Amino acid sequence: MENKNLGLNTICTHVGETPDNQFRGAVSPLYMSSSYEYMDVDVKRYPRYFNTPNQEYLSKKIAALEHAEAAMIFGSGMAAISTTLLAFLKAGDHIVVQNDIYGGTRNLLEEHFENYSIEYSFTEGLHVSDFEKMIQPNTKMIYIETPSNPLLKLVDIQAVADLAKSKNIVSAIDNTFASPVVQNPIDFGIDIVIHSATKYFGGHSDICAGAVASTQQNIDTIWNIAKNLGGSLSDFSVWMLERSLKTLGLRVKAQQRNAKKLAKYLSKHQYVKAVHYPGLKTHPSHDIAKKQMKGYGAMMSFEFIEEINTQEFLNATQLIKPSMSLAGVESTMLQPSETSHALLSPEDRVAQGISDNLIRFSVGIENKKDIIKDIEQAIAKISKKELAIH
Ligand SMILES: *Cc1c(COP(=O)(O)O)cnc(C)c1O
């Protein structure tokens, strides 16, 4: 069967299974060898060549999920991102980058690119014209991340892909926050799709991995430097990742269903000032969301009114864990001003719209009523202490 004609959950379950011709087990065997015979073989296999049996086959599943020809699996999202950028940019080149991207990606540019004589410009806004403005004669890549962290701002993927194509520039997207269940950027003309597989791909907060999907030609270009940079993933984790991806469709759709209802609940809450979720009609880019997202994902952020102490709230939740990462089956929250954006000055945070009361919410698969109960009991607990509103 042609992979591209299969449904999402069939791709998740079956595409890219490592064959077990000897025992015909129901799941992929795990090949842990770091040493393979080299005589009379078609492929000389080695883990850092990204071509062990488990790496090779799982890449097919990731390619199918992103409607791509080929894919590669990495040891982390940042390994995937850094390897991809260095594959397409050399000294004297320039990259246009969305202003509010993942902190690690920003650090890579700001701390290291000068040493490689690679120029970069961050956009001012997120409209396609903001990207166009920054293009120079030596621009080789446009890099976006939508929805963005933590305010869930959106970039029009099709518009940016068209712009890049018209100027012969490679376009790349960090698709981590959406996942391929919600958004397939290649369908809109984006060249390269990158994931932190630590997030929705893994989905159980127990794997650190990354992935890139694109044309075979682009993957060959990335492979050329990847084998020298060495950011491969251990086969045990590759095997774990395959297990995780079998339920990607089921998990993300359940998380998304919860998120939609929780966004509505929070936006009606008397102590909540703002909810940032692309599925709400009040979201400034709701129209873009409708065009490019299948559902609206399971990430959101919201702000309490001033009288609620955010840290106390996060200490008072019982089910919802305050945690750094995201996208696991368990609901988690974090306060960007204390974590991901703690290194920014308070003024810069305000300029970016990140108040101390902002909470990023990664919605899990728990029963919605229990998540709401948890939020309510946490508010009740802290408001008894310090909210004299009622
Ligand atoms: C976590 C994350 C990354 C980095 O991935 P690691 O697996 O931690 O290296 C990149 N982009 C986004 C949007 C992320 O959330």
The ligand as an SDF file (V2000), in Angstrom:
LIG
                    3D

 15 15  0  0  0  0  0  0  0  0999 V2000
   11.6620   21.7450   23.1700 C   0  0  0  0  0  0  0  0  0  0  0  0
   11.6870   22.4770   21.9020 C   0  0  0  0  0  0  0  0  0  0  0  0
   12.8270   22.5080   21.0830 C   0  0  0  0  0  0  0  0  0  0  0  0
   14.1250   21.8460   21.4860 C   0  0  0  0  0  0  0  0  0  0  0  0
   13.9900   20.4860   21.5540 O   0  0  0  0  0  0  0  0  0  0  0  0
   14.9440   19.5580   22.4970 P   0  0  0  0  0  0  0  0  0  0  0  0
   14.4150   18.2040   22.2160 O   0  0  0  0  0  0  0  0  0  0  0  0
   14.7710   20.0200   23.8950 O   0  0  0  0  0  0  0  0  0  0  0  0
   16.3330   19.7620   22.0210 O   0  0  0  0  0  0  0  0  0  0  0  0
   12.7510   23.1830   19.8910 C   0  0  0  0  0  0  0  0  0  0  0  0
   11.6340   23.8310   19.5130 N   0  0  0  0  0  0  0  0  0  0  0  0
   10.5250   23.8410   20.2700 C   0  0  0  0  0  0  0  0  0  0  0  0
    9.3220   24.5800   19.8000 C   0  0  0  0  0  0  0  0  0  0  0  0
   10.5110   23.1640   21.4880 C   0  0  0  0  0  0  0  0  0  0  0  0
    9.4130   23.1970   22.2460 O   0  0  0  0  0  0  0  0  0  0  0  0
  1  2  1  0
  2  3  1  0
  2 14  2  0
  3  4  1  0
  3 10  2  0
  4  5  1  0
  5  6  1  0
  6  7  2  0
  6  8  1  0
  6  9  1  0
 10 11  1  0
 11 12  2  0
 12 13  1  0
 12 14  1  0
 14 15  1  0
M  END
$$$$
